[in-house]
Amino acid sequence: MAHKRTVHVRRVYEDPAQADGARVLVDRIWPRGMTKEKAHLDEWCKQVAPSTELRKWYSHDPERFAEFRRRYRSELKDPQHSDGLAHLRDLARDRTLTLLTATKNPEISEAEVLAELLRG
């Protein structure tokens, strides 16, 4: 039986927390106004981010989130994305993982969809 992974979703603009574990940015575009030092990242896994087309279509419209989730999960099956997802699974296997995004509403972001998948 697989154990439930601890995966958090936070805004990259928030100060790091002691309980964050590995901090991974999952946005395709670097966050506006954020320096690498201030982000306190362990890595930037942009290959797992939604396609530009999907991101622009979604535009963080809460009414489109269910359809975004469905389309994004489908994209994650493509080899270019699935390798990144497998990497995140490896990171979350033995430690806490915090997925970071620049969006103002992380609960309706690609980071949340990824967290759902990683938690199993």
QUIDAPE-V858270 format. One record per residue. N is the residue number from 0. RES is the residue in three letters. PSI is psi in whole degrees, 0 to 359 (NA if undefined). NEAR is the number of other ideal C-beta (glycine too) atoms within 10 Angstrom. D_CENTER is the distance of its C-alpha to the mean C-alpha in whole Angstrom. Layout:
n = (N N)
res = (RES RES)
psi = (PSI PSI)
near = (NEAR NEAR)
d_center = (D_CENTER D_CENTER)
//
This chain:
n = (0 1 2 3 4 5 6 7 8 9 10 11 12 13 14 15 16 17 18 19 20 21 22 23 24 25 26 27 28 29 30 31 32 33 34 35 36 37 38 39 40 41 42 43 44 45 46 47 48 49 50 51 52 53 54 55 56 57 58 59 60 61 62 63 64 65 66 67 68 69 70 71 72 73 74 75 76 77 78 79 80 81 82 83 84 85 86 87 88 89 90 91 92 93 94 95 96 97 98 99 100 101 102 103 104 105 106 107 108 109 110 111 112 113 114 115 116 117 118 119)
res = (MET ALA HIS LYS ARG THR VAL HIS VAL ARG ARG VAL TYR GLU ASP PRO ALA GLN ALA ASP GLY ALA ARG VAL LEU VAL ASP ARG ILE TRP PRO ARG GLY MET THR LYS GLU LYS ALA HIS LEU ASP GLU TRP CYS LYS GLN VAL ALA PRO SER THR GLU LEU ARG LYS TRP TYR SER HIS ASP PRO GLU ARG PHE ALA GLU PHE ARG ARG ARG TYR ARG SER GLU LEU LYS ASP PRO GLN HIS SER ASP GLY LEU ALA HIS LEU ARG ASP LEU ALA ARG ASP ARG THR LEU THR LEU LEU THR ALA THR LYS ASN PRO GLU ILE SER GLU ALA GLU VAL LEU ALA GLU LEU LEU ARG GLY)
psi = (130 140 156 127 148 109 122 158 128 162 140 337 348 150 145 149 153 324 8 328 220 131 118 123 130 13 151 328 137 138 133 130 4 131 159 322 317 332 333 51 149 325 168 111 69 343 346 354 154 156 157 318 314 318 316 321 314 310 29 36 114 328 343 1 317 316 323 313 314 311 320 317 323 316 325 348 342 144 321 330 324 328 319 319 319 321 316 322 318 317 323 352 314 5 169 141 133 120 127 143 155 348 150 339 78 338 348 44 173 330 321 319 315 317 317 314 318 328 337 NA)
near = (3 6 7 9 18 15 23 17 21 17 15 24 15 11 8 15 12 5 9 18 18 16 20 23 25 25 22 15 11 15 17 7 8 15 8 10 7 13 18 12 18 16 13 16 21 13 14 25 23 22 15 10 10 16 17 9 14 19 8 13 11 10 8 14 18 10 13 23 16 10 18 23 14 11 17 18 9 10 7 11 19 14 12 19 17 11 15 23 16 10 21 23 12 10 10 16 26 25 29 28 22 19 17 10 12 20 11 20 25 26 28 19 22 28 23 13 15 19 12 11)
d_center = (25 21 20 17 15 14 10 9 7 9 10 11 14 15 17 16 17 19 17 14 14 12 10 7 6 4 7 10 12 13 13 17 19 17 19 17 19 18 15 15 13 13 12 10 8 9 11 8 7 10 13 15 17 15 13 17 18 15 16 14 17 17 20 18 15 16 17 14 12 15 15 12 12 15 14 12 15 16 17 15 12 13 14 10 9 13 12 9 12 14 13 12 16 18 16 14 10 8 5 6 6 10 11 14 12 9 11 11 8 5 3 6 7 5 7 10 10 10 12 15)
//
